[in-house]
């Protein structure tokens, strides 16, 4: 799993690749904690290179939501069909903006 991130003008983009599972908890947390929550108005999670995620990854996304509080928007973009289906089953489409699904 590789996690890259970039902060620009209030937007923190986190790019995920490989598997997002419990082994990546600290790296994922470090990525979104790289900026103070009050400095970030929008978190973008780019999942174009993500191959799979497990139930702990769903928990990690909820921790990000708590970290961001109500002041920041969280968008999940470029999900595969499999990842999108997991989000749909878990009703995460009601908690996050999920956009730009790839085939």
N, C-alpha and C positions, 0 to 999 in steps of 0.2 A: 504494500500500500504506500502510495506517495501522496503527500498533501503539500500543495503550494498555495500561497496566499499573497494578495496584493491589496494595498489600501490606496485609494485615490478619491479625493473630494467627498469624503463621507461614506464611500462605498467600500466594503471589505469583500473581495471576491476570493472564495476558497475553492480551489480545484482539487477534486478527489479522483484518485486512480486506483485500480485494483479492487481489493476487498475492504469494506468498512465494517470492522468488527471490534470486539472488546480490546484486542491487542493494539488498536489505533486510538483508544480513548484519550491518552495523554497528548498525542500529536494533534488530534482534532481540537481538543481543549486549548492547547497552546496557540493554534491557528486563530481561533476566534477571540482569544484573550490577548492577542497581540496589540489590540487597540482598546482604549477605555470605551465602555459602552456608550457614554455620552458623546463620543466623537463619531460614532457610526450611526448613520441614519438608514443604511440598507446593507444587509448581508446577502450575498449571492453565493449559493452553493452550486458549482458547476460539476455535474455528474457525468459528463460526456465520456470519461474514461473509467467510470466505476463499473466493475463487473458484477458485484453482488454486495448485499448488506444483510446483517442478521438482526435479531431482535435487540441486541445491545446497541446497535447503530440507531435504532428508533429512539431509544432512551437518550443517546447522545444528542440527537436532534432536539429532544425536549429540553435538555440542559442548555442548549444554545438558545432556545426560545426564552427560557428563564433568564439567561444572561442578558439577552437583548432587551428584555422587559417589553413594555408596550410602545416605547419610543422609536423602535426600528422595525422596518419591514424585512421579512426574510423570504427570499425567492429561491426555489430549487429549480434548476434549469438543466436541460439536455439529459433527461433520464432515459434509460433503455425501457423497453416494454416490460421487462421483468421487474425492474426497480419501480416503475410506475404502478404496476399491479400490486406490489407490496404496500405502497403508499395508499392505494385505493382501499385495500382490504383493512388496513389499520386506520382508515378515515383521516389520514394525515392531510388529504386534500382540503379538509376543513380547517386545519391549523396553519398551513403554509400555502403560499402561492407557488404552484407547481406549473411550470411553463416549458415550452419548446421541447416537447418529447420527441426523441429521435427514434427511427425505426430499428 
